[in-house]
Amino acid sequence: MKNVPFEGIIAYPITPFDKNERVDIPLFKRLLERLLVSGAHGVAPLGSTGVLPYLSDEEKEAVTEATVRQVAGRVPVLVGVSNLTTERTLYHAQFAERAGAQAVMILPMSYWKLSEDEIFRHYDAVAAKISIPIMAYNNPATSGVDMSPGLLKRLLQIPNVTMIKESTGDIQRMHTLRNELGDDVAFYNGSNPLALAAFAAGANGWCTAAPNLIPGLNIALYNAVCKNDLNQSRELFYKQLDLLKFIVAKGLPRTVKAGLQILGEDAGCLRSPLKPLPDAETRELEQMLSKLDVKSQQDCQFA
């Protein structure tokens, strides 16, 4: 595989806001540092967890620059640059490259239903103007666009589209990619409940917001997979599965924010129309974290 800078656990930081719903960059950097200290193998700002669509161009630029500076070369940085138009997507991709990101991630966002030719040209146009690799992100639940395995295979013909992130929740998509493209394809799991199955299908990594709350379990699972220890992998996966499902079902930004607060971390505010996790669900999340003994593990980790 060429030009594939990511492997392992790629952590997604939240974008915190102050009480006036302005992006809180100092707090963002503190929360990002937690992910780095916890052992994440890469970080990916401005994804779904980072509420990319709710940010202005200037805010996206500020988060991108803050990430690269805080990481300071310790792990590779994957910046989300998706936008409705090719022009704005290219703008943010070029900005991320100039800022020092190792790669960008592009989701084919659209109001109108795009044809496969339109999607291909969208990626091709951006790829032609940057030199860093691109991760093609397939998440129909948020984009409204479901890229078929055939289209993803076609996108990989573009020289610097070197990675695919699959978030459909369909494990067969991953098996199809591996079966048809062999070891030449670098694909990543974006569906938390499929983490173990995706690694079994040959995923290079797991893109997830879960390390904000349970980094030890996430990294331990990856390490067990690397050691081909199936029994330990299953044990670790089942231990965190309920929480992984909960995070996805209740919404990444609000659940991560609530979880951080439960763990004693300031996570800032959300930007409207997003609202905090309801009290009943916050108590449910607190019980899950308590059962996993996350607080004591965190105290040891960040001591």
Buried (B, 14 or more C-beta within 10 A) or exposed (E): EEBBBBBBBBBBBBBBBEEEBEBBBEBBBBBBBBBBEBBBBBBBBBBBBBBBBBBEEEBBBBBBBBBBEBBEEEBBBBBBBBBEEBEBBBBBBBBBBEBBBBBBBBBBBBEEEBEBEBBBEBBBBBBEEBEBBBBBBBBBEBBBBBBEBEBBBBBBEBBBBBBBBBBBBBBEBBBBBBEEBEEEBBBBBBBBBBBBBBBBBBBBBBBBBBBBBBBBBBBBBBBBBEEEEEEBBEEBBEBBBBBBEBBBEBBBBBBBBBBBBBBEBEBBBBBEEBEBBEEEBBEBBBEBBEEBEBBEBBEEBEE
